[in-house]
Amino acid sequence: MTAEGEPAALLFDLGGVLVDIDFRRAFDAWADAAGAPAAAIASRFSFDPTYQAYERGEIGEREYFASLRQMLRVSLSDDDFLAGWNAIFVGSRPGVEPMLHKLAARWPLYVFSNTSRSHKSFWEERYRPILAPIKEVFCSCDIGRRKPTLEAYADVCSRVGLPADRIAFFDDLEENVLGARAAGLRAFQVRAGEDTCEVLAQALW
């Protein structure tokens, strides 16, 4: 971007942008614990309204895991579900940590993640070095709103303290990027297989 069109802040999704996630790892873990085929577990799983309520912080993990038992048709303990749930986090994306430190010298950095409290407690510790340059992390489970709703983006922009068109946003899901653009943000997609640092460089310089 030119200096005239430069954003005043950068906002990132977490999973798929700063860190790699793979839901198949959860399905494999639950299948191993249940003695069931992973393909069957995967075919029964969906991001249903209960999942969305879980990510908005409206229900806790006990209630959500009870729903998962019915959805997946398995008898697993809450601990088994939690272990599989947290297994989706693979690791940081290549080059992201030094890139964030470089960006933080020029812009305030923020994260906006659709996430549950159980996931948050896991990744905020595991990825502490990556999150160190981040000024503030906004989680759906804390603000009670999920991407890609206009209300969610408006809430986050208000918390950042900037109009939407002064914020550059990066997400891996097309629906979230389109929602952000509809809300007025400058949104860019980090597609599967793309290098996050390359997408950032093309968008910002």
N, C-alpha and C positions, 0 to 999 in steps of 0.2 A: 504494500500500500504506500501511497505517497504520504508525505508528512501532513498534507492538508486533509487527507482522508484517513489518517491514522486513528485507530480506536483508542479509547482512554483506559480500557481494562480488557483482560482476557479471561474467558470462562471456559472450563473444560469439563467434559464428562470424565468419569473415572475409568470404568470398564470398557475396553475396546479402544481407548484413546491413550490413557496414561499407563494402564496395566492390561495384560491379556487375561481374558476369562474364557472358560469353556464349560458350558453346562453339561456336556457329556460326562465330565468327570464326576458330577453329582449323580447322574444316572448309573454310572458304573459302580460307584460306592454303595448306593442304595441297593442295587441289584446283588452285589456281593454279600451285603449284610442280610438280605432277604432270601438269598438262594434262588433268585429269579433271573430270567434273561434281561439283560440291559435294554435290548430293543423293545421289550414289552413295557418296561418302565418308561422309556423315552416316549413311546407312542401314547401312553396314558397321561403324561404330564402336559399341562397348559398353564399359561399365564392368565389365570382366570380372575374374576372379580375378588375372590378371597386373597389371592396373591397381591393384587393391586392395593387392597385394604391393608395388607401386611406392610407393604412398602410405604403407605401413607401414615403408618404408625397407629392405625385404628384398632388393630388387634396385635397380640403378642405371638411369640413363636410357638407357645403351647397350643394356641387355637389354630394357628396356621398348620402346624405339623399334624394336628388331628384331622384337618381337612385333607392333607396330603395322604394320610393313611387310607382314606376313603377313595381319593382320586386314583392312587397308584395300586390300591388293593393289596397292600402289604402290612405286616404287623412289625413295625420297627419302633424302637424307643426314641424319645426326643433326642438323646445323645447321638444315636445312629443318624437321625435326620440332620442334626446340626453338623456332624462330621462331614457328611456328604455335601451339605449346603455350602460349607466353607471351602470344600475341595475345588470349587470352580475357579478359584484364583490361581493363575498359572505363574505369573511373575511380571516384573516391570517390562515395558516395551523398550526395545533397544534405543539408547541415546536420549531417552526422555529426561532422566534425572539431570544431567548437565545442561540440557536444553532449557529446562525450567529455571535453573539458576541464572542462565543467560537472559532469559526473558524477564525475570523478576527485577533485573537491573534497569529495565525500561518501562515495565507496566506492572500494576498490581494484578496478581493472579488469583483466580477463584475456581472452585470446583462445584458443579451441580450434578448430583448423582441420585438416580432412582435406586434406593437401597433400603434394606430393613435394618432394624437396630442390631440384630445378631450379626449381619454382615458388616455393619459399620464398626462394631467392637472388634471384629477380626482384622479388617483391612487398615484401620487407622493405626494399629500397632505394627502390623507387618510392613506397611509401606510408609512408615514414618519418614525415612530419608527422602522419598519422592515428594511427600507432602510438605516438607520443611519450607520451601519457598512460597507455598500457597498462603495467601492472606486469610482466607476463610473458606470453609467447606460447607455447602448447603446440601442437606440430605432430605429426601422426600419424607422420610419417617419423622423428621423434626419439624418441617414446615407444613406437613399435612397436605401436600400437593405433589403431583407427579408430572414429569414431562410426558406428553407434549402439550399439555393444556396451556392456554393463553394465561390463565390465572397463575400458574406455576412460574412462568417466565416473568410476568409482571411483578410477582412477589420477590423473586430473586433480584431483579433490576432495582427494586425499591431498597432492598437490603444492601446492595452494592452502592446505591446512592448516585446512579447515573441513568440517563435516558437509554432506552434499549439500543438506539442506533449508535451509541458510543461504545458498545460492548461487542467484541468478536467472540463467537461461541463455536466450539469444536465438539462434535459428537459422532459416534459411529453409525447410529441408526437414522435412516432417511426420514422416518416419521418425526423424530425429534428435531432434526434440522429444519424440516418444513414448518413444524410448529413454532420453532424459534424465529424463523423468517417472518411468519405471519404475525408474530408478536413484535416485530421490528428490529430484532437483533441481526447482526451480520454473522450468518451461520455458515459453517463449512463442515463437510462430511469427511471423516476419516474412514474410508471404505475398507472392507476386509482385505487383508494382504498388503494394504498400503503402509508406507513408513510414516509414522506420526510426525517425525521431525521434518520430513520433506513437505508434507501437507502444510505444516506451520510456516515453513520458510516461504513457500509459494504464496501463502495467504498474507503474510506480514511484510515481506520484503520484495 
